[in-house]
Amino acid sequence: MEEKFDAVIVGGGASGLGAAIKLAKYGFNVVLLERGERIGSKSVYGGRIYSEIFKRELGSLDDAPVERWVRKEVLTFLDSEKGLSIELFTKKSEESFTAYLSNFNSWLGQIAENEGALIITGMKVDDLIIEDGKVKGVVAGGEKLYSDVVIDAEGINPILAMRAGIRRDWKTNEVAVGVKEVIKLSEEEINKRFGLESEEGLANLMVGFPNAVGGAFLYTNKETVSLGVVVRVDSAVKNNLNVYELAEDIRLHPYIYRLVKGGSVIEYSAHLVPEAGVRGVPEKLVSDGFVLVGDAAGLVLNRGFTVRGVDYAFYSGVLAAEAVKNAHEKGEMSRENLAVYENLLKSSTIYEELKFYEKAHEILGEEKFYSLYPQMFIEVFEELYRMDKPKTVYSVAKEKMRERVSTFRAFMDFWKVVRSL
């Protein structure tokens, strides 16, 4: 551990592994420190990963641990008992896939090692080595490990990033807590219940239950279903929600229960996730000898009906590696030389999309979109299917809005959603 490295990467998630793979390809002497007992052991995620960035950087996903390619997109509105779904089916899409993130990151870790990166697991990084205002390495396992640059891929808890003066801690309206159960069902039963073929997958995002800022998700794997709930922390506190009970609550919901009944819960996990979009990205992402990537940098996009994070994290690590290569060629890991990372990120698809959907965080923070409107949508459709008297969609909608929200207010809310999401 007395050896000096070209780069120390803190964290074995997708962002850290993206940096390790790219730096090792460039011939850098790089070490990745992961506090988990193995790569992937602390990885928690709903289950869907977008493929384009990985295909571009790695060449192929043929040997990746893909569970199913998402061919069905479902958006569901829930109340306490009922569900209303909109479904899109695409036969040949390979834009995204379901996977166990632990297996996927383990696969990325093997690629990094094959390229020559040193990965040390079971190693917690306690602090940064800062000398003359510059980051010179890390303190881990009671030892000082020196390097030209530290790439911080520590995840949602930005302890090192705050130590480096890069970012503040998160506010309660900027992070959400997600709880997930993995439910065992046979491949044949999953195909039957969700109308799928063996390699086809389903991604179902749900809103309206629980009655708070957040929603639920369901992803199909080969022989399991990933089912869970994500609720913003401030809303969970305001609504006095017991987060640890949410996964069971959604599993027992009448709409969901029929899809997973008879299955066995084989895994339970919980995790914090960034929810602020571009507003959660720090103004500075580098300092002398230090680069911030992945969740710690807030690089997650939630549009309500799609959520992206793993591919963003991986690509931010790749871009950080490019910046380190640039700084190395210039002879110094200074803030000025490493600022190439900020430029690369802001000209990338990651920042472009985060910036494009900048207003999504504001819209998705309004509780009426999780309570009032889902309830109204369900009631409108329920009434339309009753044959008790002649009615139009307009007359039913107007009736359901009465004493709840004005027609003008509803139109303006709908217009905000259409323009922002």
N, C-alpha and C positions, 0 to 999 in steps of 0.2 A: 504493500500500500504506500510505500515511500516513493514509488515511481511517479514522475510528472507526466500527465497526459496532455494531449492537444485539446481534448474536450471532455468534460464530465457532464453526463446527462442525468438529471434527477427525475426518476419516474419511468416505469415500463409500460405506460399506456400507449395508445396509438401515436400521440404526438412525439413522445420520446423515442419510440421505435422508428418513426419516420425520419427523425434526425439521425439516429444511429445508422440506419441503412444507408442513407445518402452520404454521410461523412465517411463511413467505412469504404464505400465505393470510391470515394475520392482519395483514399489512402491515409486518412487521419488515424492517429492512435487514440481511440475513443473508448471510454468506459461508461456503461449505463448502470446506475444503481437503483435497484427496485426493492422496496421494503417488504413486499410479499415474499412468501417462501418459493414461489415460482412465478414466471411471467404469466400474467392472466389471473392469478389467484385472487386479486383484489379488483378485478375488472367487473363492473356492474353496468348494465345497459338494457334498455327495453328489448332490443333484438333486431333492429333493422339498420342496414348499412348501405349507403349509396356507392356504386361501383366505379364510376368514371375515373376518379382521381387515382384509384388503386390500379386500374387497368393501364392508365397512362404511365404511372411511375414504376410499376412492377412488371408490366408487359402482359401478364396473364393472371387470371384467377382460377385456372384449371385445377390446380391442386389445393386451393384455399378451402377451409372447412365451411363451405356454404351449406346451409340447411335446405332452404328453398328460395327460388327466385320469385319475387313478389309479382303476381299477375292480377291479383284482386285488390283494389283500393276501396275501403268502406269508411264512410263517415256516418256516425250514429248519434242521434239526439236521444237522451234518456231523461225520464223522470223517475220517481221512486219505483214504478212498476212496469212502465212501457218503454218501447224503443222504436225509433223511426230511422231507417237507414237509407243512404244513397250509395250505390255500388257501381264501380267501374271495373270491367274485366278486359285485360289485354293479353292475347294469347302468347306473344313472343317476347315480351319485355324482359330485358336483363339490366334495367336501370338500377335496381336495388335488390337486396337479398336479405333473408333472415339468417342469423348466426348467433352462436353463443360468443359473446365478446371475449370471454376467457380463452376459448379455443382459437379465436381469430388473432388475438394479440400474441398467443403462444406461437402461432404460425409465423407472424411477423418477426417475433424474437428469433426464431430459427433462421430466417432469412438474414437478419442482422448479424448473427454469429457466423453464418456461412460467408458473409462479406468480410468478416474479420473484426467485428466489434466484440469487445469484452463485456459480458453481462454478469453482474454480481447480484444475486437475489438474497433476501433476508437481511438487507442492509438499509437501515434507516439513516437518512441525512438529517443531522441535528442543527446545522448552522452553516453559514457561509464564512469563508475566510476573506476578510476585507482588509486590504492594506493600502494606505494612502488614498482611500476613497475608491479603490478598484477591487473588483471581485477576483480573487486569485485561486479559488478552489472551494472545497467543502470540508466540513467536519462530519465524519460518519463512523459509527462504531468506535468512537473514542480516538480515531486517527485523523490526521490532517492529510487530505488528498489534494494536491496542487494541480492546476490546469491553466491553460491559456484562456479558456472560456467555460462558463457554466451555462448549460441550457436547462432552464427550469420547466419541467413537464410534470410538476408535482400534483396537478389536478385541481379540484374545486377549492381546496383549502390553501390559500396563497401565502403560506407562512414565510417561505424564502423570498417571494416576490415583495412582500411588505418589508422584510429585512433589507432588501436591496433598494428600497425606496421607489419601486416601480409602480405599485398600486396600493390602494386602500383595501380594507376588508369589504366583504359584500354587505349590502343592506338586505333587510328581510323581503323586500319587494323585488329583489334581483335574483333570488335563487328559489328553487322549488325542491321539495323532497319527493322522491319517487320510491314506491314500494312495489315489489314484483314477486309473483309466484310462478314457478315453472310446474306445469301440470302434465303428468304422463298420460298419454293416450296412444293407441296403436296408430300406425301410419294409415291403415285402411279406414279406421274410424274418423281420423282427421279429414281424410279425403272425402268421405261420405258426408260428414256434418257441414263442411264448408264448401262443398261442390268443387273440389280440386282434383287434379291429377298429381302423381307422385312428386314431381319436381316443382309443382306450382305452389306458391305461397300466398297468404292473405295478410294484409296490414289493415287493422281496424282501429281508428281513433274515435273516441267517444267523449261527448261533452254533455253536461247536465246533471251528472251524478259522479261524485258527491257534489252537493250544492255549494261550490266554492270555486275560486279561480284555479283552474286546472282541468283535469280530465282523466280518462282511462285509456288503456291501449290493450290490444290483443294481437299477437303475431303467431303465426303457425310455423313450427319447426317440423322436422321429419316425423318425430314420434313424441313431441311435446307441444304444448301451447304456452307462450309467455304472456301472462296476464297481470296487469298492474294499474296503479293509479299514481298520478303526479299532481301535487297541490303546491301552490306557491306558499312559502313559509308565512308571510304576513296574513294570508287568507286563512291558513290552517289555524293560526293563533286567534284571529278574529272570530272564526266560526267554531272554536273550541273542538277541533277535530282530533281524535286519537289516531295519529298517522299509522300506527302499527296495526290498526284494525281495518284500514281502508281496503287492503288487498282482499281480505275475506268478505268485506261488504260488497265489493264489486263482483266477486265470484258467486255470491248468493243472490245477486240481482236476477229477477225472473228472466230478463232478456238474455243474460249471460249464462245462467245456470244450465239452461237446456243445451248449450254448446259445449260445456265442459263436464257435465254430470258423469259420474262413474270414473272420472280421472283421479289420479293420486298426486297430491302436492309433494314434489320431490326436492324443491328448493325454494328458499325464501331469502330475499335480499332487499336492502334499502340503500339509497344513494342521494346525495345532493347534486343538483344540476344547475348551470347558469340559465337565467331566464330573461336577461335584460337586452339581448340582441346587441346591436352595435353600440348601444349606450353603456354596455358593460365592459367594453374594450378600453383599457387604459390609454391615455394620450401617449404615454411613453411605453415602449415594449422592450427597450434595450437600455443598458447602462454600460459603463466600462467593464468588460469581461463577463457580461450577463445578458441572456436573451430569454424572453418569456413566450411560451407556446401553449396551445391546447386550451383545456377548460380554465386554467388559471388566467388565461388571457381573455376569457369570456367568449370563445369562438363557437357558439352554439346558436342555431336558428330554429325558432319555433313559430310556425305560421298557423297553428291551430289544427290544421289537417295534415301537416307534414312536420317532421322534426329531423334536423341534421346536426351531427356533431362529430362522429367518428372520422368521417372523411375530411372534415375541416381540420380536426386535430392532427391527423396524419400529414396533411399537406402543409400545415403551419410548421411542423417539424422539418419537412423537406426544405421549405423556404428559409428556415433558420440555418440549416446546413449550408445553403447557398451563400448566405450572408457571412457565415464563419469562414468559408472558403475565400470569399472576397477580402475579408479583413486579414486573413493569413497572408494572402498575396501582397497586401499593402504593408505587412510587417508589424501590425499592432491591432489588438482586439479592443480598440477604443470605441466609445459610444458613437463617434462620427463614422467610423468604418462599419460598425455593426448596424448602423441605421439603414443600411441597404435592406435589412429584413423588413423594417416598417414600410419602406417603399414597395418592396415586392408584395407584401401582404395587401397593401392598399390598392395595388393594381391587379390583384388576383380576383378570381371568381368568389372567393370567400368574402372578402370585404365588400365587393360589388353587391353581392346578394344581401349581406347584413345591412348595408346602407340602403339598398332599395326597399327593404322591408322595415325601415327604421321605426315607422309608426305602429308596427305590429305589437310591440311591448305595451304601448299605451292602450290600444284597443283591447288586447287580450287581458288587460288588468281590470276591466270593468265587469263587475259581478253579474250584471243583467244578461250578459252573453252566456252565462253558465247556469242561469236559473230562469229568468223571465222568458227569454226567447225560445230556448229548447222546450219549455213547458207549453208555450203557445203553439209552436210548430206541431207538436204531437197532438194537441187538442184540435187544431184545425184539420189535420188529416183524419183524425178519429171521427170528427163530425161529418166530414165529406163522405165517408164510407157508410154512414147511417142513411137508410132509405125512408126515414120517417116523414120528410117533407122536401119539396123542391128547394134548392139552395145553390148559390154560386160561391166560388172561392172568395170573392170579395166580401160577400155578405157574412160568410163564416168568419173570415179574418177580422172584419170590423167588430163583430160580436165578441170575439175572444180578446180583442184589444180594449174593449170598453172598460173604463175605470182602471186600466193597467198602464196604458201608454197611448199618447195621441197618435193619430195616423201620420202626422208630420214628423213627430219624434221617431217613430218606427222607421219611416222612410230615410231620415237622416242617419240613423244608426246603421241601417242596411247599406246606405251609400258609403259610410265610413269603412265598413267591413270590405266592401267590394273594392274600394280604392286602396286600402292598406294591406290586405292579405292576398 
